[in-house]
């Protein structure tokens, strides 16, 4: 998991460049608003962007440098995608649950099966990482995800959850993988050792949260849903996490209304994820604050949910929406943000520009990180998409339209 050597200077030339470096409202945003430059180039040096814009101007800036050239005449360069909600730290195959769902039968395995398999895998953590987790992250990167929020939550006890965080911290310096932002999701489900959620929340507050930040967590998250953790239990957990120096995000009102979004907005979390059963009053409150809605359309599609997040209503009121994969074995086995953009357009009616904004600038905003935009001096994390024109983004789907992926200034695809 060691860092690779510094990347050489690199000049990329492409059909077009879209920076996503804007403060324009997301509702109705255009590619021109997102910084579209035709016949563009971008110069990368020391893992950062040294110059970008019209080709002739950037080529003059690169003239005195000994740099590599990558010509992409049929590509549109965009910021590396930011996946703001993922669960790749699991072991075990949940295909039988999918098979049962197609037959309208009860799931034979469920999340606790994943917990059991992940605990077993963590007896050999390095093998678990290299054999199971790392290939998933490489697949994410190959499809353009250069930044990924990654949650724990499939060990559900202190040693396992902290080991998962340790694995993420050790991998953060590996520039051959997406840049990782670790989230502690101890409150993901009730583990078999605890008879009730109140007792487990006490355990998390007393035995886990005090150590999560030391082991690399930036965020705390919880699955706040009727039948799992109530709004009151989640609020108690999140307040304790904030006291330990963690930022907050929360799974909210995904499969039924439970007052989760109301609680989370009042608490001032950075992101509400899912939000399929938010009320109109929640939407009004969300639109006036800094909390970002992270919508997960693949989960809606996989589960066949009757309701979905009120994305357009929120955008019309001036709010912000990110799209995320929710990659996990039980409800969204999808790690391709290009496909998520398609589902965002299909389910939520987003335009191509709104969808691109949702997997770059807005996703980074939900994580409070300087990613998801291209600007001079910024991170050289880039995706080149083979598109005839930008409006094709999120139209064709089911494949990989990334012709090049650049991470920290180095071409990895």
C-alpha angles and dihedrals in degrees: 000000000000123000118258124237120279114283120245121244110282133195117201122192120193145164090257144350128216114192101185085208100137143108093219116133114263095229108097093352116169132209088250088057087050092057104265114189119184121215090014141172136194128202120210126195132170091354093304137095109262099178140348141173135073112020099240093050094050093045089056089052090051095045097097095044129091097230140154119248126222115186115201103172094166098043139094113215116219135165117282109271120258116215105200099186124040138145106193095142097096141107128207138055118267097183091115088064090054091048090051092048091056088055093046089244128137116272109261095205117025131174096307088062087059090047091053093048092046093050089052091049091051090064082080102030098174092051090047090053098045098039102038115013105035095056089055092052091048089052090051090051093047088058092050106270105137096164125043133180104215124196131206115212109120098088099049096192130085101254094047097042092049091047089054090053090048091054090053093049092051090051097048094087093054104103090191087074132055115279104264129223109190123219125190108224100175090144094063099114140339109274121223093252093066125067095198140027096236091061092047092050088052088053092049092049095046103033108024115026094058088062102036098086093045087056092053107270115148096179140035119212137180137193100238106188136128107271093027120048119348124225090254093050091046093049091053091050095046094048089053090049091053090052087056090056099259125137116232139238129154144200101241136194093329103154102011139001115274105153091261096131093048090053094044095049091050089050091052099235118181094234141017109204123207101354094178093149100039115138125240088251089056090052091052092051093044092052093059098050140060097258114115123215110229105202120199109201096171089062091051090050095045095048095038091231116192094216131044137191114290092243100154093043090053094047092049088056092051099263129138129244131192125190119222137178099230082207107197137134099248110044109008117024091175124114100169114102090191088066090044088056089054091050090046090056094043100044102030100029094238120167119237090257093048090050093050089049089051095056095042124024099019095043089052090047090055088056095042092233133132095245136102096060135081115228135147108275092019130118114294095230108138142163124204111205123197100231130146087216134352096258088071089073107115093010106090109046144167095066140063117267095178107115092177135014119194120195120185090345096307124112107235100170 
